[in-house]
Amino acid sequence: MTLKEAREGKEYIIQSIKTDDEELNSFLFSLGCYSGEPITVVSHLKNSCIVSIKDGRYNIDNQLAEAIII
């Protein structure tokens, strides 16, 4: 299941991130978004979703949310 399909308020564990962009992988890693880390969808918006990773909240677009496998 991808992050875009996740239910709001439920904590999931990131299984993998499917992207070929190394710069994007490095950016996500700096946010704490990598395999084995818990992630929670706070809310779904029209073209993005708000997620909670560690102590931060981030707004990610739907294309990136589809690349995060939970």
N, C-alpha and C positions, 0 to 999 in steps of 0.2 A: 504494500500500500504506500502511496506517496503522501507527503505532507499536505498536499492540496485536498486530499480525501479525508483527512483526520477530523475527528470530532473536537469541538471547542471545549477547553477545560480539562481534557484528559492528557496525562503525561505519557509520552511514547519514548522509546529508545531509538536513536538513529542507527540504522543498519548499514547504510552506505550513501554515498553521494555520487550520482552519475552525471558527471560533466567532464568534458575534455579540456576545459580552460584551466590551465595551471594557476593563473592569477586569481581566478574566482575561487579555486580550491584553497589557496593561501588566505584569501580574505575570509572565507567561511571558517577556516581553522582559527584565525585570529579572534573571531567572535565566540569560539567555543563550539562550533557546529562541526562535529566529526563523529565517526563511528563509535558507538558505545555511550554517547552522551545523551542525557534526557532532554527532551524538548516538548514544549506545550504550546498548542495553538490557542491564543487568547481570543482571537476573533477572525472571521473571514470577511473580507471586503470584496467589492466588485472585481477589482483587478489585482488584488494582493491579499496577504494575510499577515496578522500580527502574531509573532511568536515570542515565547519567553525561553531564553537559553541562559543557564546559570543565573546571574543577577541582572541580566539586561533584557529589554524588550526591543524587538526589531520588526520593521515592516519589510517583508520580502514579496516580490512579485510572483504571480502564479507560475511563470515559466521556471523560476528557481525552485518554487515549492514542489513542482513536479519532478525535479531532479533529486530531491531529498527523499530517500526511501526509509520508511519506518517499519 
